[in-house]
Amino acid sequence: MVKKKEDDIPDWVTDEIQNAKFKKPQEMKKSGYILEFYYEDNKIDVQLYDPVEDGRHIVTMDVSKKIKIDDLVKGEVYEFVFDQHKAPLSKKVSDYLEKEKEIDMKAIYQFDLKSLELLDVGSSEASDDLEE
């Protein structure tokens, strides 16, 4: 007989998380910069200056097929336009995660990058505009 490890999360918690129902996405526009590329999964890690709904500043985004990851640069400031998908978790699952695993999680989020624009932060053009 297989003994369950203490770290195992019960099936009912895993099932709810894996089968979470996402609500209609909310389009967001935030600036920040790219931390990491995941070419195989077509994802990027992004540091945002303003947090997303759950307070995080670092999120992983799925990159649209229209965007070539090879054209992006780490550390440069971009304005990201993305859809935030949210799937609320039941109180029972949230309470379990908080009490048993010390994880404060009320919902699951997914971020889909739709477009981005390289921002010209601190360039000479920006200072030229001020002199006019």
C-alpha positions as CSV (number, residue, x, y, z in Angstrom):
1,M,0.0,0.0,0.0
2,V,1.3,3.5,-0.9
3,K,1.6,5.8,2.1
4,K,0.6,9.4,1.4
5,K,3.3,12.0,2.1
6,E,2.5,14.8,4.4
7,D,3.1,17.3,1.6
8,D,0.4,15.8,-0.6
9,I,-2.5,18.0,-1.4
10,P,-5.8,16.2,-1.2
11,D,-7.5,15.2,-4.5
12,W,-10.5,17.5,-3.9
13,V,-8.2,20.6,-3.7
14,T,-6.2,19.5,-6.8
15,D,-9.4,18.8,-8.8
16,E,-10.8,22.3,-8.1
17,I,-7.5,24.0,-9.0
18,Q,-7.1,22.0,-12.2
19,N,-10.7,22.5,-13.3
20,A,-11.1,26.1,-12.3
21,K,-13.5,28.1,-14.4
22,F,-12.1,31.4,-15.7
23,K,-14.4,34.4,-15.9
24,K,-14.4,36.8,-18.8
25,P,-10.9,38.3,-19.2
26,Q,-10.1,41.8,-18.2
27,E,-7.8,43.8,-20.5
28,M,-5.0,45.6,-18.7
29,K,-2.2,47.9,-19.7
30,K,0.8,48.1,-17.4
31,S,4.5,49.0,-17.9
32,G,7.5,47.0,-16.7
33,Y,10.3,44.9,-18.1
34,I,11.0,41.3,-19.1
35,L,12.9,39.1,-16.6
36,E,13.0,35.8,-18.4
37,F,12.1,34.0,-21.6
38,Y,10.6,30.5,-21.8
39,Y,10.9,29.7,-25.5
40,E,9.5,26.1,-25.4
41,D,6.3,27.3,-23.7
42,N,6.1,30.6,-25.5
43,K,5.9,32.5,-22.1
44,I,7.8,35.3,-20.4
45,D,8.2,36.5,-16.8
46,V,7.5,40.2,-16.4
47,Q,8.2,42.6,-13.6
48,L,5.4,45.2,-13.5
49,Y,5.8,48.6,-11.9
50,D,2.1,48.5,-10.7
51,P,0.8,45.2,-9.2
52,V,-1.9,43.1,-10.7
53,E,-5.1,42.4,-8.7
54,D,-3.7,39.9,-6.3
55,G,-0.7,42.2,-5.4
56,R,2.0,40.6,-7.4
57,H,4.5,42.6,-9.4
58,I,6.1,39.5,-11.2
59,V,3.8,37.5,-13.4
60,T,4.3,34.8,-16.1
61,M,2.5,35.7,-19.4
62,D,1.5,33.5,-22.3
63,V,2.8,35.3,-25.4
64,S,0.5,35.6,-28.5
65,K,1.7,33.8,-31.6
66,K,1.8,37.2,-33.3
67,I,4.7,38.3,-31.1
68,K,8.2,37.0,-31.8
69,I,9.9,36.4,-28.5
70,D,13.3,36.7,-30.3
71,D,12.5,40.4,-31.0
72,L,12.1,41.2,-27.3
73,V,14.8,42.5,-25.0
74,K,15.3,41.7,-21.3
75,G,15.5,44.8,-19.0
76,E,14.0,47.3,-21.5
77,V,10.9,49.1,-20.4
78,Y,7.7,48.0,-22.3
79,E,4.0,48.9,-22.0
80,F,2.3,45.5,-21.9
81,V,-1.3,45.0,-23.0
82,F,-2.6,41.7,-21.7
83,D,-5.8,39.9,-20.7
84,Q,-6.1,38.9,-17.0
85,H,-8.1,35.8,-16.5
86,K,-9.4,35.0,-13.0
87,A,-10.9,31.8,-11.6
88,P,-12.1,32.2,-8.1
89,L,-11.5,29.3,-5.7
90,S,-14.1,28.1,-3.2
91,K,-13.8,29.2,0.4
92,K,-13.2,25.6,1.4
93,V,-10.1,25.4,-0.9
94,S,-8.8,28.8,0.1
95,D,-9.2,28.0,3.8
96,Y,-7.4,24.7,3.3
97,L,-4.5,26.3,1.5
98,E,-4.1,29.0,4.1
99,K,-4.4,26.8,7.1
100,E,-2.5,23.7,5.9
101,K,0.0,25.1,3.4
102,E,0.3,28.7,4.5
103,I,-0.6,29.8,1.0
104,D,-2.9,32.9,0.7
105,M,-4.8,32.2,-2.5
106,K,-8.3,33.1,-3.3
107,A,-8.2,32.7,-7.1
108,I,-6.1,31.4,-9.9
109,Y,-4.8,34.0,-12.5
110,Q,-3.7,33.6,-16.1
111,F,-2.1,36.4,-18.1
112,D,-2.2,36.5,-21.9
113,L,0.1,39.0,-23.6
114,K,-1.7,40.6,-26.6
115,S,0.7,43.3,-27.5
116,L,3.6,45.4,-26.2
117,E,5.4,48.6,-27.0
118,L,9.0,49.5,-26.2
119,L,8.9,52.7,-24.2
120,D,11.6,55.3,-24.8
121,V,12.4,56.0,-21.1
122,G,14.9,58.8,-20.4
123,S,15.8,59.3,-24.1
124,S,17.1,62.6,-25.5
125,E,13.8,62.9,-27.5
126,A,11.9,63.1,-24.2
127,S,14.1,65.9,-22.9
128,D,13.8,67.7,-26.3
129,D,10.0,67.9,-25.8
130,L,10.5,69.7,-22.5
131,E,12.6,72.4,-24.0
132,E,10.0,73.6,-26.6
